[in-house]
Amino acid sequence: MKKFNFFAIAMAALMTLGLTSCKGDDDIPYKGTVLHNGETVTIYGDELASYQLRFTFGIDGSNIVTTGLNDSADLNNAPNFFTNCGTGVAIVDMGKINGLNKIEELPSDSEFKEASAPAAEKHGYVIKAWGKANLQGSYPENPNLKDPETKYARIWLEEADGDGYKLRYQFPFVPEE
């Protein structure tokens, strides 16, 4: 019986060591890239609304910066004069983490204040993107006009690379309940 207990404890210890990782191995679908100073990634939403969420994130000096873009695509049932629908964006630094999958929750709405944050190796970030046109409020007589739903992206700056960062990101990011 003592041999069995010893064997069980030894196996548990080995499994624990085998499953522990310091490298940030993400077991989720993500995209990876290297962004240098001045380079950006453009994200397009996939929602079925009157316009599409569109935004960029990138490295600008020592910051990670987000920019909301206007969408002048064909608008479903929109009045002819209504051609620019903007995307609002804000970013929150989630602090130092060991991988993209370690960002498991959304920050509170009050934490999304700025469109940029200091870029730091091994830090995670969450971007909030929302439609700014307020179509339901501006055109209540046309219920077919809809702003896109608020969506989130998560980013992890894996390591510094010269004047930029090797990073991983996921859009849309939907936390598990």
C-alpha positions as CSV (number, residue, x, y, z in Angstrom):
1,M,0.0,0.0,0.0
2,K,2.9,2.4,0.8
3,K,4.4,1.7,-2.7
4,F,1.0,2.7,-4.3
5,N,0.8,5.9,-2.3
6,F,4.4,6.9,-3.1
7,F,3.7,6.1,-6.8
8,A,0.5,8.2,-6.8
9,I,2.3,11.2,-5.2
10,A,5.3,10.9,-7.6
11,M,3.0,10.8,-10.6
12,A,1.0,13.8,-9.4
13,A,4.2,15.7,-8.9
14,L,5.4,14.8,-12.4
15,M,2.1,15.7,-14.0
16,T,2.2,19.1,-12.2
17,L,5.7,19.8,-13.5
18,G,4.8,18.7,-17.0
19,L,1.7,20.9,-17.2
20,T,3.4,24.0,-15.8
21,S,4.7,26.5,-18.4
22,C,6.5,29.7,-18.2
23,K,6.5,30.5,-21.9
24,G,2.9,31.6,-22.3
25,D,1.7,28.7,-24.5
26,D,-1.8,29.7,-25.5
27,D,-4.2,26.9,-26.2
28,I,-6.7,29.2,-27.9
29,P,-7.0,30.3,-31.5
30,Y,-5.0,33.5,-32.0
31,K,-3.1,35.5,-34.6
32,G,0.5,36.3,-34.1
33,T,2.7,39.0,-35.7
34,V,5.6,41.3,-35.1
35,L,4.7,45.0,-35.1
36,H,7.5,47.6,-35.3
37,N,7.1,51.3,-34.5
38,G,4.5,52.9,-36.8
39,E,3.0,49.6,-38.0
40,T,-0.6,48.7,-37.4
41,V,-3.1,45.8,-37.6
42,T,-6.5,46.5,-39.0
43,I,-9.5,44.6,-37.5
44,Y,-12.8,44.3,-39.2
45,G,-16.0,43.2,-37.4
46,D,-18.2,40.6,-38.8
47,E,-21.5,41.7,-37.4
48,L,-24.8,42.0,-39.3
49,A,-25.5,45.7,-38.6
50,S,-25.9,48.8,-40.7
51,Y,-22.1,49.3,-40.7
52,Q,-19.0,47.4,-39.7
53,L,-16.7,47.9,-36.7
54,R,-13.2,48.8,-38.0
55,F,-10.2,49.8,-36.0
56,T,-6.4,49.5,-35.8
57,F,-3.9,48.9,-33.1
58,G,-0.2,49.3,-33.4
59,I,3.0,50.5,-31.8
60,D,3.7,54.2,-31.7
61,G,7.0,54.9,-29.9
62,S,6.6,53.4,-26.4
63,N,2.8,53.1,-26.6
64,I,0.3,50.6,-28.0
65,V,-2.3,52.8,-29.8
66,T,-5.8,52.1,-31.0
67,T,-7.6,54.1,-33.7
68,G,-11.3,53.8,-34.6
69,L,-12.0,54.0,-38.3
70,N,-15.0,55.3,-40.3
71,D,-17.0,52.8,-42.4
72,S,-18.4,54.3,-45.6
73,A,-19.5,50.9,-46.9
74,D,-23.0,50.4,-48.2
75,L,-25.4,50.9,-45.3
76,N,-28.5,48.7,-45.1
77,N,-31.6,51.0,-45.5
78,A,-29.6,54.1,-44.6
79,P,-30.7,57.5,-45.8
80,N,-28.5,58.7,-48.7
81,F,-26.9,61.5,-46.6
82,F,-25.7,59.1,-43.9
83,T,-22.3,57.9,-45.2
84,N,-19.8,57.8,-42.3
85,C,-20.2,55.5,-39.3
86,G,-17.4,55.6,-36.9
87,T,-15.9,53.0,-34.5
88,G,-15.1,54.1,-31.0
89,V,-12.1,52.4,-29.3
90,A,-10.4,52.3,-25.9
91,I,-7.7,50.1,-24.4
92,V,-6.9,48.8,-20.9
93,D,-3.5,47.4,-19.8
94,M,-4.2,44.2,-17.8
95,G,-0.7,44.1,-16.4
96,K,2.0,41.5,-16.7
97,I,0.7,38.0,-17.6
98,N,2.1,34.7,-19.0
99,G,0.0,34.4,-22.2
100,L,-3.0,35.6,-24.1
101,N,-5.2,33.0,-22.5
102,K,-4.5,34.5,-19.1
103,I,-6.8,37.4,-20.0
104,E,-10.0,35.8,-18.9
105,E,-12.3,38.6,-18.0
106,L,-13.3,42.0,-19.4
107,P,-12.3,45.2,-17.5
108,S,-15.2,47.3,-16.2
109,D,-16.5,49.9,-18.6
110,S,-15.1,52.7,-16.4
111,E,-11.6,51.3,-17.0
112,F,-11.8,52.0,-20.8
113,K,-10.7,55.6,-20.8
114,E,-7.9,56.0,-23.3
115,A,-7.0,55.0,-26.9
116,S,-3.4,54.2,-26.0
117,A,-1.4,52.6,-23.2
118,P,2.3,52.2,-22.4
119,A,3.6,49.2,-24.3
120,A,5.4,46.7,-22.1
121,E,6.8,43.2,-22.7
122,K,4.7,40.4,-21.2
123,H,1.7,42.8,-20.7
124,G,-1.8,42.0,-21.8
125,Y,-4.4,44.4,-23.1
126,V,-8.1,44.5,-23.9
127,I,-9.5,46.7,-26.6
128,K,-13.2,47.7,-26.6
129,A,-14.7,48.7,-30.0
130,W,-18.2,50.1,-30.4
131,G,-20.3,51.8,-33.0
132,K,-20.5,55.6,-32.6
133,A,-23.3,56.5,-35.0
134,N,-26.2,56.0,-32.5
135,L,-28.5,55.0,-35.4
136,Q,-31.3,53.8,-33.2
137,G,-31.4,57.2,-31.4
138,S,-30.9,59.3,-34.5
139,Y,-33.4,57.4,-36.7
140,P,-36.0,55.9,-34.5
141,E,-38.5,55.7,-37.4
142,N,-36.3,53.2,-39.1
143,P,-35.8,50.1,-36.9
144,N,-33.6,48.4,-39.6
145,L,-30.8,50.8,-38.8
146,K,-28.6,49.2,-36.2
147,D,-25.2,50.0,-34.7
148,P,-22.8,47.1,-34.4
149,E,-22.6,45.4,-31.0
150,T,-19.7,46.3,-28.8
151,K,-16.8,43.8,-29.3
152,Y,-13.5,43.2,-27.6
153,A,-10.0,42.1,-28.6
154,R,-7.3,40.8,-26.4
155,I,-3.6,41.3,-27.1
156,W,-0.4,40.0,-25.4
157,L,3.0,41.6,-26.1
158,E,5.1,38.4,-25.9
159,E,8.5,40.0,-26.3
160,A,10.3,43.1,-27.4
161,D,11.7,42.9,-30.9
162,G,14.0,45.9,-31.8
163,D,11.7,48.9,-32.1
164,G,8.5,46.8,-31.7
165,Y,7.0,43.7,-30.2
166,K,6.2,40.1,-31.1
167,L,2.6,39.8,-30.1
168,R,-0.5,37.6,-30.1
169,Y,-4.1,38.8,-30.5
170,Q,-7.7,37.5,-30.7
171,F,-10.8,39.2,-32.1
172,P,-13.5,38.9,-31.1
173,F,-12.7,38.1,-27.5
174,V,-15.7,36.7,-25.7
175,P,-14.9,35.7,-22.1
176,E,-16.3,32.3,-20.9
177,E,-19.2,32.7,-18.5
